[in-house]
Amino acid sequence: MNAEGMQAKEQLTGTVLAVQANFYTVQLDRGKGDFGNKEEIDSLPPTLLCTRRTRLKKIGLSVMVGDRVVVEEANLVTQSGAITDVLARSSQLDRPAIANVNQILLLFAVADPPLEPYQLSRFLVKAESTGVDVVLCLNKCDLISQSQQASIQNRLSRWGYQPIFISVYKNTNTEDLLSKLQNKISVLAGASGVGKSSLINKLIPNIHLRVGEVSGKLAKGRHTTRHVELFELPNGGLLADTPGFNQPDLDFSPSELVYYFPEARQKLAVGNCRFSDCLHRDEPNCVVRGDWERYNHYLSFLEEVTLRQAHLNSSADPESTLKLKTKGKGYTQYEPKLETKKYRQKSRRTQLQELQQQYQDAEED
């Protein structure tokens, strides 16, 4: 078979690395398909730029980053093909939209920007709600002392986590982190400016992601990633970079919240609350309520998700008294609606119609 006409005779399988418009970058499983000898196998390109068959759209089958897909009509010269099927997903995240994730790598900085416990807690709760494993990684450990690092270690241990301390700048413990990512699909998440793009540049040579600076005035980072994409790690595995954001949404029910705190789960494992629907606020004989550090975080998040639930329950009701309002970068909360209808000025058209109706009524009288 010559190079010009070389095509896959049977189906190929692969993993979707990126989605842009109606095109999908698919990393092929090398050696799969009807290629008769080693020379033909070695001639496979690492990726194909594919389109999606219309049939998939008609049956409502979307194609996401991380999907395992079947590719047909692969042209090895133009390095293109067509996705004809999507294999069953082991997991699925909605924000970011990515499939078959094995773990979430949550990256925060211990300095520049400073570590904010409440923000970290919110990210941890959101990560726990996905149902996949959570790996907590703390960057810029070269900017703090050993005693400060030990203090943070002890504090997060009480939260139920054993963080990995790294320094991308000093190349500290990055090899240990790389071993935890081997042969897995991992999603890198965290607030803006904590060093996500810098970490990927360190783990994957020659990738050259754009790196943003931390704002000196606000001590906040500027996010540089605009879309989700999987990058191949040198020792096997795939890592997804995601757009940075400061406040992830807590989109689950109030009754689920307690299970996203490892220290609360531990309390529930050794005892039961008096009431099966206990929300662990002021109910009698509650085993969760008590003196643990993140309990105030739990109460704050509980108020937010309770208001969110009330808003969802009344969203179809025109008399709903709640509205969703955005405050700052990514921070949202529910507030009472203001009664403004009675103060709204009538349009000129309405006023003219009312005058015409009054004139007609007067003529009839």
C-alpha positions in Angstrom: 0.0 0.0 0.0 1.5 3.3 -1.0 1.5 6.4 1.3 -0.9 8.4 -0.9 -3.8 5.9 -0.6 -3.1 4.6 2.8 -6.4 4.4 4.8 -7.6 2.4 7.8 -9.5 -0.6 6.5 -11.3 -1.1 9.8 -12.4 0.9 12.8 -9.8 2.7 14.9 -10.3 3.8 18.5 -8.9 6.8 20.3 -9.3 9.6 22.9 -10.6 13.1 22.1 -8.0 15.6 23.2 -9.7 18.8 22.2 -12.9 20.2 20.7 -12.9 23.3 18.6 -16.0 24.3 16.6 -17.1 21.1 14.8 -13.6 19.5 14.8 -12.2 17.0 17.2 -8.6 16.2 17.8 -8.4 12.4 18.4 -5.3 10.6 19.8 -5.2 7.2 18.2 -4.6 3.9 20.0 -1.6 2.9 18.1 -1.5 -0.6 16.7 -5.4 -0.9 16.5 -7.1 -1.6 13.3 -6.4 -3.6 10.2 -2.7 -2.7 9.5 -0.9 -5.7 8.4 2.7 -5.1 9.4 4.9 -3.0 11.7 5.7 -0.5 9.0 2.1 0.4 8.5 1.5 0.6 12.3 4.5 2.9 12.7 3.1 5.1 9.9 0.0 6.0 12.0 0.0 9.7 12.9 -0.3 10.4 16.7 -3.6 12.3 16.2 -6.4 12.8 13.6 -8.5 15.9 13.0 -12.0 14.4 12.9 -15.5 15.5 12.2 -18.6 13.9 13.8 -21.1 11.9 11.9 -24.5 13.6 11.6 -26.2 10.4 12.9 -24.6 11.1 16.3 -26.1 14.5 16.5 -29.5 13.2 15.5 -29.6 10.7 18.3 -28.4 13.4 20.8 -24.9 11.8 21.4 -22.4 14.6 22.1 -18.7 14.2 21.8 -16.7 15.6 24.7 -13.0 16.0 25.6 -11.9 12.8 27.1 -14.4 10.6 25.2 -13.3 7.2 23.9 -14.4 7.2 20.3 -14.6 5.0 17.2 -13.0 6.5 14.1 -13.7 5.4 10.5 -12.5 6.6 7.1 -9.1 7.6 8.5 -7.0 9.2 5.9 -3.4 8.8 6.9 -2.2 11.4 4.4 -4.5 14.3 5.3 -4.6 13.0 8.9 -8.3 13.2 9.1 -11.2 10.9 9.9 -14.8 10.7 11.0 -16.1 9.9 14.5 -18.9 7.3 14.2 -19.5 6.2 17.8 -18.8 7.2 21.4 -17.9 4.5 23.9 -19.5 4.3 27.3 -18.2 6.9 29.8 -16.9 5.9 33.2 -17.4 9.5 34.5 -18.5 12.9 33.3 -17.9 16.4 34.4 -20.1 19.3 33.2 -18.0 22.2 34.2 -15.5 21.7 32.6 -17.1 19.4 30.1 -14.8 16.4 30.1 -15.4 12.6 30.2 -13.7 9.6 31.8 -11.8 11.6 34.4 -10.0 9.5 37.0 -9.0 12.3 39.4 -9.1 16.1 40.0 -5.7 17.7 40.6 -6.6 20.8 42.7 -3.8 23.3 42.6 -3.5 26.2 45.1 -0.6 28.4 46.1 0.6 28.9 49.7 1.8 32.4 48.8 1.5 35.0 46.0 -1.5 34.8 46.0 -1.9 33.9 49.7 -3.8 30.7 50.6 -7.4 31.5 51.5 -9.0 28.7 53.6 -12.6 29.6 52.7 -11.8 29.7 48.9 -9.8 26.4 49.2 -12.7 24.8 51.1 -15.2 25.8 48.4 -13.0 24.3 45.7 -12.6 21.1 47.7 -16.3 20.7 48.3 -16.9 21.2 44.5 -14.3 18.7 43.7 -15.7 16.2 46.2 -19.1 16.6 44.6 -17.9 15.2 41.3 -17.4 11.7 42.8 -13.8 11.3 41.5 -10.6 11.2 43.5 -9.2 14.5 44.7 -5.4 15.2 44.8 -4.6 18.5 46.6 -1.3 20.1 45.5 0.1 23.3 47.0 2.5 25.4 44.8 5.2 28.0 45.7 6.4 26.2 48.8 9.7 27.9 48.3 8.1 31.1 49.5 7.3 29.8 53.0 9.4 28.4 55.9 9.4 24.7 57.0 7.5 25.6 60.1 4.8 27.3 58.1 4.6 24.3 55.7 4.2 22.0 58.7 1.4 24.1 60.1 -0.5 24.0 56.8 0.1 20.3 56.6 -1.4 19.7 60.1 -4.3 21.9 59.4 -5.3 20.2 56.1 -4.7 16.8 57.7 -7.6 17.7 60.1 -9.7 18.5 57.0 -9.0 15.0 55.7 -6.3 15.8 53.1 -2.6 15.1 52.6 -1.4 17.8 50.3 1.6 17.6 48.0 3.9 20.6 48.4 5.7 21.6 45.2 7.5 24.5 43.7 7.3 24.8 40.0 10.0 27.6 40.1 12.5 25.5 42.1 11.3 22.2 40.5 10.6 20.8 44.0 8.6 17.5 44.1 7.3 17.8 40.6 8.5 14.3 39.8 6.5 12.9 42.7 3.5 14.7 41.4 4.1 13.3 37.9 4.0 9.7 39.3 0.5 10.3 40.7 -0.7 11.3 37.2 0.7 8.3 35.4 -1.7 6.4 33.2 -4.7 8.5 34.4 -6.9 11.2 33.0 -6.5 14.1 35.4 -8.2 17.5 35.5 -6.2 20.4 36.7 -8.3 23.0 38.6 -7.8 25.9 40.9 -8.1 29.6 41.3 -6.5 32.0 38.8 -2.8 32.8 39.3 -1.8 29.7 41.4 0.5 28.4 38.6 -1.6 26.0 36.6 -0.1 26.9 33.2 3.4 27.0 34.7 3.0 23.5 36.2 1.9 22.1 32.8 4.9 23.8 31.2 7.1 22.1 33.7 5.5 18.6 33.5 5.3 18.6 29.7 8.4 20.1 28.0 8.0 22.2 24.8 4.3 22.8 25.3 4.8 26.6 26.0 1.4 27.5 27.5 0.9 31.3 28.1 1.5 32.2 31.7 -0.3 35.1 33.4 0.9 37.3 36.3 -0.6 37.9 39.7 -2.2 41.3 40.2 -0.2 43.2 42.8 -3.1 45.4 43.7 -5.7 42.6 44.3 -3.3 39.7 45.0 -5.4 37.8 42.5 -4.3 35.8 39.4 -5.3 36.4 35.8 -6.5 33.3 34.1 -4.8 32.4 30.8 -6.6 29.2 29.7 -9.6 29.8 27.4 -10.8 26.3 26.6 -10.4 22.7 27.8 -7.7 20.5 26.3 -6.0 17.2 27.2 -2.2 17.1 27.1 -0.2 13.9 26.9 2.2 13.4 29.9 5.7 12.1 29.2 5.3 9.1 31.4 1.8 8.2 30.2 -1.6 9.7 31.2 -3.4 12.8 30.1 -3.8 16.1 31.9 -6.6 18.6 31.2 -6.0 22.3 31.8 -9.2 24.2 32.6 -10.0 28.0 32.6 -9.2 29.6 35.9 -12.0 30.9 38.1 -12.3 32.1 41.6 -15.7 30.8 42.8 -17.0 27.5 41.6 -20.8 26.9 41.7 -22.2 24.7 44.4 -24.9 23.0 42.3 -26.2 20.2 44.5 -28.9 19.8 47.1 -28.6 20.8 50.8 -28.8 17.2 52.0 -25.8 16.2 49.9 -23.5 18.9 51.2 -22.3 17.2 54.4 -20.9 14.2 52.5 -18.5 16.5 50.7 -16.6 17.3 53.9 -14.3 14.3 54.8 -14.2 15.3 58.5 -18.1 15.3 58.6 -18.2 11.9 56.8 -16.0 10.5 59.5 -18.4 11.7 62.2 -21.3 10.1 60.3 -19.4 6.8 60.0 -19.2 6.4 63.8 -22.7 7.6 64.7 -26.1 8.7 63.4 -28.1 11.8 63.8 -31.5 11.6 65.6 -33.4 12.7 62.5 -32.8 11.1 59.1 -33.3 14.5 57.3 -30.9 16.3 59.7 -29.2 19.3 58.1 -26.7 19.6 61.0 -27.6 23.1 62.1 -29.5 23.3 65.3 -31.3 19.9 65.3 -31.1 17.9 68.6 -28.8 14.9 68.9 -26.8 15.8 65.8 -23.4 14.0 65.5 -22.0 16.4 62.9 -22.6 19.7 64.6 -19.7 20.6 66.8 -16.2 22.0 67.2 -14.5 21.3 63.9 -12.7 24.0 61.9 -14.7 23.9 58.7 -18.1 23.8 60.4 -18.7 27.5 59.7 -17.8 26.9 56.1 -20.4 24.2 56.1 -23.1 26.5 57.5 -22.2 29.2 55.0 -22.4 26.8 52.0 -25.6 25.3 53.4 -27.3 28.7 53.4 -26.2 29.2 49.8 -27.4 25.8 48.5 -30.6 26.1 50.4 -31.4 29.4 48.8 -30.4 28.0 45.4 -32.8 25.0 46.0 -35.6 27.4 46.9 -34.9 29.4 43.7 -35.0 26.3 41.6 -38.2 25.1 43.2 -39.9 28.5 42.5 -38.3 29.2 39.1 -41.5 28.4 37.3 -43.5 30.6 39.7 -43.9 34.2 38.4 -44.4 35.3 42.1 -40.9 34.0 43.0 -39.2 36.4 45.5 -35.6 35.3 44.8 -33.2 36.3 42.0 -29.7 35.2 41.2 -27.2 38.1 41.3 -23.5 38.1 40.4 -21.1 39.9 42.7 -17.4 40.2 41.8 -15.5 37.6 39.8 -17.5 34.4 39.7 -19.2 35.0 43.1 -23.0 34.6 43.0 -25.8 34.7 45.6 -29.5 34.8 45.8 -31.3 38.0 46.8 -34.9 39.1 47.3 -36.5 40.6 44.2 -37.5 44.3 44.5 -41.1 45.2 43.7 -40.6 47.6 40.8 -43.7 47.1 38.7 -45.7 49.7 40.6 -43.1 52.3 39.9 -42.6 51.6 36.3 -43.6 54.5 33.9 -46.0 53.6 31.2 -44.8 53.8 27.6 -46.1 56.5 25.3 -47.8 53.8 23.2 -49.7 52.5 26.2 -50.7 56.0 27.3 -52.0 56.7 23.7 -54.0 53.5 23.6 -55.6 54.3 27.0 -56.5 57.9 25.8 -58.1 56.5 22.6 -60.1 54.0 24.7 -61.3 56.7 27.0 -62.3 58.8 24.0 -64.3 55.9 22.5 -66.0 55.2 25.8 -67.0 58.9 26.1 -68.5 58.9 22.5 -70.6 55.8 23.3 -72.0 57.4 26.5 
